[in-house]
């Protein structure tokens, strides 16, 4: 285990700090693919801060074994966020499985950059296979499959993987389909407001850890000035240019105003004090409420919820809001520790 941890740390050091021209090219390619520069650097900072020797040892120490190199695992990495599949790569390395990574066509540059460095370090012992081309995984008969995306997409991928013998008929599956997260505010303080703004705006709200619903003990407009100030500060800190509301967001803003629902604007998103009948892109829902409302929402949306955050966690299911877009290395997507699952 210590050898693979050393290889991961060596690869991180070389990739982030010793191959500047290559990394700069990968960053630029990722930005040109449609990702925000601030979000790309946020993802890279997360890797530098979270992928440490201590974190790797702590995560791997929770397991009693490695699976062995004979186990093949096929990962279909999502492309909605930069480097969104990085945790899965680290888990596969710690589990000592044969990693097959279907990289997103939108976001292959940085992840493949890290994998290229690691593969060079490992030499002939490397068990890494990765590509953006789906046909490169035909007939590998993987023992396990990990997919992240929509429920509709999961069905299509599973059918494709079986028909092209990418996985065995009895392969174990993780089909991650959680859509959004919730923030439960209990305090009215500057740090809470800053954290909730980050949880909404980071990655343009496209991640499953991004907050789409906010439950607070006060109404939206009771603290509107302080919240808008935090949005402005976030925008300046992250060098974000002013973003216009989409036509759809403009429509929903006008609609909610017409029925006397409190509405405010955070960059390209509208925040409305209203509970949704369905979720709309660039619309964030605020409700004055308490823990009983959270329980109703949990019952209603179930596994569509990725995380419930709080600025003062009181229950086992709550995470600290501060970590919404900066989770620990061993966080559990859809409630499953991927390393534990890989070795099971």
Secondary structure, DSSP 8 states (H G I E B T S, - for coil): -HHHHHHHHHHHHIIIII-HHHHHHHHHHHHHTT--HHHHHHHHHHHHHHS-HHHHHHHHHT-S----TT-EEEEE---SSTTTTHHHHHHHHHHT-EEEEE--SSS-HHHHHHHHHHHHHHGGG--EEEES-GGGGTT--EEEEEEES-HHHHHHHHHHHHHTTSEEEEEEEEEE---EEEEE----SHHHHHHHHHHHHGGGG-STTSEEEEEESS-GGGGHHHHHHHHHHHHHHTT-------HHHHHHHHHHHHTT--EEEETTEEEEES--SS--TTEEEEEE--HHHHHHHHHHHGGGEEEEEETT--STTEEEGGGTTS--TT--GGG--HHHHHH-
